[in-house]
Amino acid sequence: MGQVHLQGLKLKYLSCNFFSGYTDISNLDCIFMRACKISYLTTLAEERILQAMSVTGKNIRRLEVGSVKSSDLLCSTLPHLTSLHKLIFEQTPLAVKHLYHLSESIRNVVDIFVSFSAQDVKSMVEWSKSRDACVYCKLFKCSISANETDICNWMLQQDGICITQCEFEAKGEFQPYDEISISWSNILSK
């Protein structure tokens, strides 16, 4: 809690997860950073970390974001992460929008506990097919409305996509939506 000054630190890894309280991070240098996890941050801390990544985050290979408040700032940061291989969204519902801001280095995209429509999944599949490198995508424990659960059949009809998992868990008494877990990768034409 309080002010955290990181000036002069050559951090390789940073994990910030503040469920409550106020923390103000300043002077973050991401030049040496390889992995970062940020979730449940104050708006100010989130903005400072994302701005630092935009300027000095080109070596970050893994980024995990949860409950991001500033999706526009995240979108503007992603193209600067030119070494990013793995991106994990947790409870950040605008993931499909973010995909088109990713650099060519991305190889793995994971969404956890996000609400999706069938159109969102189709957009992710189309994005996967447009990549010139093999990209593995996973939607884990994501909710989808019951009338859209035929998405796996649609995916099976797509050329250039290999489905490695497609499972539904029907909604229960306390769960308003069905949960879906889908994993797939694009198949590069030789």
C-alpha positions as CSV (number, residue, x, y, z in Angstrom):
1,M,0.0,0.0,0.0
2,G,1.2,3.5,-0.7
3,Q,3.9,4.7,-3.0
4,V,6.2,2.2,-4.6
5,H,9.2,3.7,-6.5
6,L,10.9,1.3,-8.8
7,Q,13.6,3.7,-10.2
8,G,16.9,1.9,-11.0
9,L,15.5,-1.6,-10.6
10,K,16.2,-3.9,-13.5
11,L,13.2,-6.1,-13.1
12,K,12.8,-9.3,-15.2
13,Y,9.4,-10.2,-13.7
14,L,6.6,-8.1,-12.2
15,S,3.4,-9.3,-10.7
16,C,1.0,-6.7,-9.4
17,N,-2.3,-7.8,-7.9
18,F,-4.0,-5.4,-5.6
19,F,-7.5,-6.4,-4.5
20,S,-7.9,-3.5,-2.2
21,G,-6.2,-0.4,-1.0
22,Y,-4.2,2.2,-2.9
23,T,-0.8,1.6,-4.5
24,D,0.9,4.1,-6.7
25,I,3.7,2.6,-8.8
26,S,6.2,5.0,-10.3
27,N,9.4,5.0,-12.3
28,L,8.9,1.5,-13.8
29,D,11.5,0.6,-16.4
30,C,10.5,-2.5,-18.5
31,I,13.7,-2.8,-20.6
32,F,14.9,-6.0,-18.8
33,M,11.4,-7.3,-18.2
34,R,10.4,-10.7,-19.7
35,A,7.1,-11.4,-18.0
36,C,4.4,-9.3,-16.3
37,K,1.1,-10.0,-14.6
38,I,-1.2,-7.1,-13.7
39,S,-4.7,-7.5,-12.2
40,Y,-7.1,-5.6,-10.1
41,L,-5.0,-2.5,-10.1
42,T,-6.0,1.1,-9.3
43,T,-6.6,3.1,-12.4
44,L,-3.4,5.2,-11.8
45,A,-1.2,2.1,-11.2
46,E,-2.6,0.4,-14.3
47,E,-2.0,3.5,-16.5
48,R,1.6,3.9,-15.3
49,I,2.5,0.3,-15.9
50,L,0.9,0.2,-19.3
51,Q,2.6,3.5,-20.3
52,A,6.0,2.2,-19.1
53,M,5.4,-0.9,-21.2
54,S,4.6,1.2,-24.3
55,V,8.0,2.9,-24.0
56,T,10.3,0.2,-22.7
57,G,8.5,-3.1,-22.9
58,K,9.8,-4.5,-26.2
59,N,11.4,-7.5,-24.5
60,I,8.3,-8.7,-22.6
61,R,7.4,-12.2,-23.8
62,R,4.5,-13.1,-21.5
63,L,1.7,-10.7,-20.3
64,E,-1.2,-11.6,-18.1
65,V,-3.9,-9.0,-17.6
66,G,-6.9,-9.2,-15.3
67,S,-9.8,-6.9,-14.9
68,V,-8.2,-4.1,-17.0
69,K,-10.0,-0.8,-16.7
70,S,-8.3,1.0,-19.5
71,S,-8.9,-1.1,-22.6
72,D,-7.9,1.7,-24.9
73,L,-4.5,2.1,-23.2
74,L,-4.0,-1.7,-23.3
75,C,-4.8,-1.6,-27.1
76,S,-2.3,1.2,-27.7
77,T,0.3,-0.7,-25.6
78,L,0.1,-4.1,-27.3
79,P,1.8,-3.1,-30.6
80,H,4.8,-2.0,-28.7
81,L,5.3,-5.4,-27.1
82,T,7.2,-6.7,-30.2
83,S,8.5,-9.9,-28.5
84,L,5.2,-10.9,-26.9
85,H,4.6,-14.6,-27.3
86,K,1.9,-15.4,-24.7
87,L,-1.0,-13.1,-23.7
88,I,-3.5,-14.2,-21.1
89,F,-6.8,-12.3,-20.5
90,E,-8.6,-13.0,-17.2
91,Q,-11.9,-11.3,-16.7
92,T,-11.1,-8.8,-19.4
93,P,-14.1,-9.0,-21.7
94,L,-12.7,-7.0,-24.7
95,A,-10.1,-9.7,-25.8
96,V,-11.4,-10.0,-29.3
97,K,-10.9,-6.3,-29.9
98,H,-7.4,-6.5,-28.5
99,L,-6.3,-9.3,-31.0
100,Y,-5.9,-7.0,-33.9
101,H,-3.4,-4.9,-32.0
102,L,-1.0,-7.8,-31.3
103,S,2.4,-7.9,-32.9
104,E,3.4,-10.7,-35.3
105,S,5.4,-12.4,-32.4
106,I,2.3,-13.6,-30.7
107,R,1.9,-17.4,-30.5
108,N,-0.5,-18.1,-27.6
109,V,-3.7,-16.3,-26.6
110,V,-5.7,-17.5,-23.5
111,D,-9.0,-16.1,-22.2
112,I,-10.2,-17.2,-18.8
113,F,-13.6,-16.5,-17.2
114,V,-14.9,-14.2,-19.9
115,S,-18.4,-13.9,-21.4
116,F,-18.3,-14.6,-25.2
117,S,-20.9,-14.7,-28.0
118,A,-20.6,-17.1,-30.9
119,Q,-19.6,-14.1,-33.0
120,D,-16.7,-13.4,-30.7
121,V,-15.4,-16.9,-31.1
122,K,-15.8,-16.7,-34.9
123,S,-13.9,-13.5,-34.9
124,M,-11.1,-15.1,-32.9
125,V,-11.0,-18.1,-35.3
126,E,-10.8,-15.7,-38.3
127,W,-8.1,-13.8,-36.7
128,S,-6.2,-17.0,-36.1
129,K,-6.5,-18.0,-39.7
130,S,-5.1,-14.6,-40.8
131,R,-1.8,-15.2,-39.0
132,D,1.4,-16.2,-40.8
133,A,2.6,-18.2,-37.8
134,C,1.0,-21.0,-35.8
135,V,-1.1,-19.4,-33.0
136,Y,-2.6,-21.5,-30.2
137,C,-5.9,-20.0,-28.7
138,K,-7.7,-21.2,-25.6
139,L,-11.0,-20.1,-24.1
140,F,-11.2,-21.6,-20.6
141,K,-14.3,-21.6,-18.5
142,C,-15.9,-18.9,-20.6
143,S,-19.6,-18.3,-20.6
144,I,-21.7,-18.5,-23.7
145,S,-25.5,-18.4,-24.1
146,A,-27.2,-21.7,-24.5
147,N,-28.5,-21.1,-28.0
148,E,-24.9,-20.5,-29.3
149,T,-23.3,-23.8,-28.3
150,D,-23.1,-25.1,-31.9
151,I,-19.8,-23.1,-32.3
152,C,-17.7,-26.3,-32.2
153,N,-19.6,-27.6,-35.2
154,W,-18.9,-24.4,-37.1
155,M,-15.2,-24.6,-36.2
156,L,-15.0,-28.2,-37.5
157,Q,-16.1,-26.9,-40.9
158,Q,-13.3,-24.3,-41.1
159,D,-10.3,-25.0,-43.2
160,G,-7.0,-24.1,-41.5
161,I,-8.1,-24.7,-37.9
162,C,-7.2,-27.7,-35.7
163,I,-9.5,-28.1,-32.6
164,T,-7.7,-29.7,-29.7
165,Q,-10.5,-29.4,-27.2
166,C,-14.2,-28.4,-27.3
167,E,-16.2,-29.0,-24.2
168,F,-19.4,-27.5,-22.8
169,E,-20.6,-27.6,-19.2
170,A,-24.4,-27.0,-19.1
171,K,-25.6,-24.2,-16.9
172,G,-26.7,-25.2,-13.4
173,E,-29.0,-23.8,-10.9
174,F,-26.6,-21.0,-9.9
175,Q,-24.9,-20.5,-13.2
176,P,-26.8,-18.3,-15.8
177,Y,-24.7,-19.4,-18.8
178,D,-23.2,-22.5,-20.2
179,E,-19.4,-22.7,-19.8
180,I,-17.2,-23.5,-22.7
181,S,-13.6,-24.6,-23.0
182,I,-12.2,-24.5,-26.5
183,S,-8.6,-24.8,-27.7
184,W,-7.5,-24.5,-31.3
185,S,-4.6,-23.6,-33.5
186,N,-4.3,-22.4,-37.0
187,I,-2.8,-24.8,-39.6
188,L,-0.3,-23.1,-41.9
189,S,-0.6,-24.1,-45.5
190,K,2.6,-25.5,-46.9
